[in-house]
Structure formats: C-alpha cells, structure tokens
Amino acid sequence: GAVIRTFSGHTYKLNAVAFSPDATQVITGSDDNTVRIFDTATGTVLQIFREHNNAVTSVAFSPDGVQALTGADDGTALLWTPD
C-alpha cells in the first residue's frame, strides 16, 4: 500500500497513463495538450511531445515498445517514435 514513485510535471489533469511493455517507462496524456514519457525507476521525464492542439485523451505503447500512439480532443491520433 505504499507509494513507490510520483510522476509529475503536467500542468493540468491527466487523462491517460500506460506502462511500456517492459515496464521501464510510463507514458501520460494530459489536458495541458502534452504527452510525457517517464523513467519508471527514477520518475525522470525522458521526453515531452507537444504536437497535439487539444487535451490528450489516450496513450499506448506498441507491443514491442518501439512506438507510442496518442489520441486527443483535436481529432488526431499521432504515432511517435520515442528516443
């Protein structure tokens, strides 16, 4: 029942979160129109994607963890190749 890690940095509410297939990363989508990828072990932000023009409502990693797919209230789904 103890908190292990806090992932912070978004400026508005979170709408979506997901683990990478190997559980080394967490991806989040927010009403601040951004997607963030965090290191699970440290909570450090690894990347921020700012290309959506509205709230990000869904996030997912591909089964191999090589790509991420995000959806937003701007009517777009964006496919990413995280660093």
N, C-alpha and C positions, 0 to 999 in steps of 0.2 A: 503494500500500500504506500510506499514512499515514492516521491517524485525523483526520477533519475536525471532528467535533463529538461531544461526550458529552452525553447526555440523562439527567439524574439527578434523584432526588427520591423514588422509590418506596422503601418500607422492606422489601419482600420481593421475591422473584424475579419477573421479567417472564415473562408467558405469551404475549403477542401484541403486535405492532407493525405499523404501516402508515403509508405516506405518504398525504397528501391528494392528490387528482387533479392539483393544480397544483404539488405538491411543496414548498409553503411551510410545511406543518405536518406533524408526526408525532404519531400517536395511539398510546398504550401502555395495556396492561391488565396488572394485577399480582395476585399473591397477597395484597397488602395491601387488596384489595377496591376499589381505586380505578382510575379511568381518568384519564389526563393527556394534555393536548394541549400540544405544544411548538412553538415557532417554530423552523423548520429553520435559519434563518440565524444565530440567536443562542443557541439552546438554552434560552431562557427558557420557563418554564411559563406558558402562556396561560390554562388552565383545569384545574380538578380536579373530577371528578364522583365523589361518594361514596355514591350511592344503592344500589349492589349490597351484598348481605349476605354475599357469599362471593367467592372468587377470581374475577377476571375472566379469562376464557379466550379470548375472541375480540374483535377490534375491526375496524371497517371504516368508511370514508367512503362516502357516496353518490357516484355518478359525477359529480355537479355540485359536490360538496364542501360542500353546504349542511347536510347532516345526517351524524350518525355513529350506527352501530349497534354495541352491545356485548352480549356474552353472558357469563354467569357460571355458576359451580357452584351458585348458588342457584336455578337452573332458570328464570331470566328472561333475556329479551333486551330491552334498553332502547334506544329511539330518542331521540337527542339533537339539539338544535339548538344547536351551539356558538356562542358570541358572536363 
